[in-house]
Amino acid sequence: MRVVIADDQQLIRAGFRALLESEPDIEVVAEAATGRQAVAQVAERRPDVVLMDIRMPDGDGLWATEQIVKDAALSATHIVIVTTFELDEYVAQAIRAGASGFLVKDTEPTELIRAVRVVAAGDGLLSPGVTRRLLERMAASLVDGRDAASLDVLTEREREVLGLVGRGLTNAEIGLRLFLSPLTAKTHVSRIMTKLGARDRVQLVIIAYEAGLVSPGL
């Protein structure tokens, strides 16, 4: 897995690099200290994952995330926001911008490594300290709703699975709920992503809320 680290603090970048490169299957291909540098490095290096700080000069991490996500040539790149600011507004903005994950900098080293692997595989991830209520609050405040008719491409079973993804269930939990194997549940989720053009599981959660499959608090 190829990773770009974007953070304005050199010590943080060095620490993340040392940690990630201790893993045989992870390679740090570039670093960036500003938002614009991050966008340029990602465009050049085409990494699988970007670890993106929020507060950086010359274009912050949220701006850089938006630039990367809207570039169709970078659709295979997934972004994890890594910050000291575990605030509702940043979670909402990061997910709206297209981030696939959100972690705070005091996360355990093993969690950071896991985050890279999970997001590279196309799954979404939030810091253990960021509760589902934050995601619900963000989704409930979305202005641009999605017409439920846009889900007509899904089978009835797929709509059912999407609703459970929207409630934050894992593949294993979806399997238990619907009497499916975790692998079958995962296959359903992958097909739903393809049909709806979603980059990852986080986008599926937002789609489920927008289409009214899930309501805040349920």
C-alpha positions as CSV (number, residue, x, y, z in Angstrom):
1,M,0.0,0.0,0.0
2,R,1.3,3.4,-1.0
3,V,0.8,6.3,1.4
4,V,1.2,10.1,1.3
5,I,1.5,11.9,4.7
6,A,0.3,15.5,4.8
7,D,1.0,17.5,8.0
8,D,2.6,20.8,8.6
9,Q,4.7,19.4,11.5
10,Q,7.8,17.6,10.4
11,L,8.0,15.7,13.7
12,I,4.5,14.3,13.1
13,R,5.4,13.3,9.5
14,A,8.6,11.6,10.6
15,G,6.8,9.7,13.4
16,F,4.0,8.5,11.0
17,R,6.6,7.5,8.4
18,A,8.7,5.5,10.8
19,L,5.6,3.7,12.1
20,L,4.1,2.9,8.7
21,E,7.3,1.8,7.1
22,S,7.9,-0.7,9.9
23,E,5.1,-2.7,8.2
24,P,6.3,-4.8,5.2
25,D,3.2,-4.0,3.1
26,I,3.2,-0.2,3.5
27,E,5.3,2.3,1.7
28,V,5.3,6.1,2.3
29,V,5.9,7.5,-1.2
30,A,5.7,11.3,-0.3
31,E,5.2,13.9,2.4
32,A,3.6,17.3,2.2
33,A,3.6,20.3,4.6
34,T,0.8,22.3,3.0
35,G,-2.6,21.7,1.4
36,R,-1.3,22.6,-2.1
37,Q,1.7,20.3,-1.7
38,A,-0.6,17.5,-0.7
39,V,-2.7,17.9,-3.8
40,A,0.4,18.0,-6.0
41,Q,2.0,15.0,-4.4
42,V,-1.2,12.9,-4.6
43,A,-1.6,13.8,-8.3
44,E,2.0,12.8,-9.0
45,R,2.3,9.7,-6.8
46,R,-1.3,8.3,-7.0
47,P,-1.2,6.7,-3.5
48,D,-3.7,4.3,-2.1
49,V,-4.1,6.3,1.1
50,V,-3.5,9.9,2.3
51,L,-3.1,10.7,6.0
52,M,-4.3,14.3,5.9
53,D,-4.0,16.9,8.7
54,I,-6.7,19.5,8.8
55,R,-4.9,22.7,9.9
56,M,-2.1,23.4,7.3
57,P,-1.0,26.6,5.5
58,D,-1.7,27.3,1.9
59,G,-4.9,25.3,1.6
60,D,-6.0,23.3,4.7
61,G,-6.7,19.6,4.8
62,L,-10.4,19.9,4.1
63,W,-9.7,22.0,1.0
64,A,-7.0,19.5,-0.2
65,T,-9.4,16.6,0.4
66,E,-12.1,18.3,-1.8
67,Q,-9.5,18.9,-4.6
68,I,-8.4,15.2,-4.6
69,V,-11.9,13.7,-4.4
70,K,-13.2,15.7,-7.3
71,D,-10.4,14.6,-9.6
72,A,-11.7,11.4,-11.3
73,A,-8.2,10.3,-12.0
74,L,-7.6,9.9,-8.3
75,S,-10.7,7.9,-7.6
76,A,-8.6,5.0,-6.2
77,T,-7.1,7.3,-3.5
78,H,-8.7,7.3,-0.1
79,I,-8.2,9.9,2.6
80,V,-8.0,9.6,6.3
81,I,-8.2,12.9,8.2
82,V,-5.8,12.8,11.2
83,T,-6.0,15.7,13.5
84,T,-5.9,16.9,17.2
85,F,-9.3,18.5,16.8
86,E,-12.0,15.9,17.5
87,L,-14.9,18.3,17.0
88,D,-18.3,17.7,15.4
89,E,-17.8,20.4,12.8
90,Y,-14.6,18.9,11.6
91,V,-16.0,15.4,11.4
92,A,-19.0,16.7,9.3
93,Q,-16.8,18.8,7.0
94,A,-14.3,16.0,6.5
95,I,-16.9,13.5,5.5
96,R,-18.7,16.0,3.3
97,A,-15.4,16.8,1.6
98,G,-15.0,13.1,0.8
99,A,-12.8,11.7,3.5
100,S,-13.0,7.9,4.1
101,G,-11.9,8.1,7.7
102,F,-11.3,10.3,10.6
103,L,-8.7,9.8,13.4
104,V,-7.3,11.9,16.2
105,K,-3.5,12.1,16.7
106,D,-3.6,10.4,20.1
107,T,-4.8,7.2,18.4
108,E,-2.9,4.1,19.3
109,P,-0.1,3.3,16.7
110,T,-1.9,0.0,15.9
111,E,-5.1,1.9,15.1
112,L,-3.3,4.1,12.7
113,I,-1.9,1.1,10.8
114,R,-5.3,-0.6,10.9
115,A,-6.8,2.6,9.5
116,V,-4.5,2.6,6.5
117,R,-5.4,-1.0,5.7
118,V,-9.1,-0.6,6.3
119,V,-9.4,2.5,4.1
120,A,-7.2,1.1,1.4
121,A,-9.7,-1.8,1.2
122,G,-12.5,0.6,0.5
123,D,-14.1,0.6,4.0
124,G,-14.8,3.8,6.0
125,L,-13.6,4.3,9.5
126,L,-14.1,6.8,12.3
127,S,-12.0,7.3,15.4
128,P,-13.2,5.2,18.3
129,G,-13.8,8.5,20.2
130,V,-16.1,9.8,17.4
131,T,-19.5,8.3,18.1
132,R,-22.2,7.4,15.7
133,R,-24.2,10.4,16.9
134,L,-21.8,12.7,15.2
135,L,-22.3,11.0,11.9
136,E,-26.1,11.1,12.5
137,R,-26.0,14.8,13.2
138,M,-24.0,15.5,10.1
139,A,-26.2,13.3,7.9
140,A,-29.4,14.9,9.3
141,S,-28.1,18.3,8.4
142,L,-27.4,17.6,4.7
143,V,-29.1,20.1,2.5
144,D,-29.1,18.2,-0.7
145,G,-31.2,15.1,-0.3
146,R,-31.1,12.1,-2.6
147,D,-34.3,11.1,-4.2
148,A,-35.3,7.6,-3.1
149,A,-35.9,6.7,-6.7
150,S,-32.1,6.8,-7.2
151,L,-32.0,3.5,-5.3
152,D,-34.1,1.8,-8.0
153,V,-31.0,0.2,-9.3
154,L,-30.7,-1.8,-6.1
155,T,-32.5,-5.1,-5.4
156,E,-34.7,-5.4,-2.3
157,R,-32.0,-7.2,-0.5
158,E,-29.4,-4.6,-1.4
159,R,-31.7,-1.8,-0.1
160,E,-32.0,-3.8,3.1
161,V,-28.2,-4.1,3.4
162,L,-27.7,-0.4,2.6
163,G,-30.1,0.5,5.4
164,L,-28.0,-1.5,7.8
165,V,-24.8,0.0,6.6
166,G,-26.4,3.4,7.3
167,R,-27.1,2.3,10.9
168,G,-23.4,1.6,11.3
169,L,-23.4,-2.2,11.2
170,T,-20.3,-4.1,10.2
171,N,-20.4,-6.9,7.6
172,A,-20.5,-9.5,10.3
173,E,-23.4,-7.7,12.1
174,I,-25.3,-7.4,8.8
175,G,-24.8,-11.1,8.2
176,L,-26.2,-12.0,11.6
177,R,-29.2,-9.7,11.1
178,L,-30.0,-11.1,7.7
179,F,-28.8,-14.7,8.2
180,L,-26.0,-14.2,5.7
181,S,-22.3,-15.1,5.9
182,P,-20.0,-12.1,6.5
183,L,-18.5,-12.7,3.0
184,T,-22.0,-12.6,1.4
185,A,-22.7,-9.4,3.3
186,K,-19.4,-7.9,2.1
187,T,-20.3,-8.9,-1.5
188,H,-23.6,-7.1,-1.2
189,V,-21.9,-4.0,0.1
190,S,-19.4,-4.0,-2.8
191,R,-22.2,-4.3,-5.4
192,I,-24.1,-1.5,-3.8
193,M,-21.0,0.7,-3.9
194,T,-20.5,-0.1,-7.6
195,K,-24.2,0.5,-8.5
196,L,-24.4,3.8,-6.6
197,G,-20.9,5.1,-7.6
198,A,-19.8,5.4,-3.9
199,R,-16.1,5.6,-3.1
200,D,-16.4,3.8,0.2
201,R,-18.6,2.8,3.1
202,V,-18.8,6.3,4.5
203,Q,-20.5,7.5,1.3
204,L,-23.0,4.7,1.6
205,V,-23.9,5.9,5.1
206,I,-24.6,9.4,3.7
207,I,-26.6,8.0,0.8
208,A,-28.7,5.9,3.2
209,Y,-29.6,9.0,5.2
210,E,-30.2,11.2,2.1
211,A,-32.6,8.6,0.6
212,G,-34.5,8.3,3.9
213,L,-33.5,4.6,4.6
214,V,-32.2,5.7,7.9
215,S,-33.3,8.5,10.2
216,P,-31.2,10.2,13.0
217,G,-31.6,8.4,16.3
218,L,-32.7,5.1,14.7
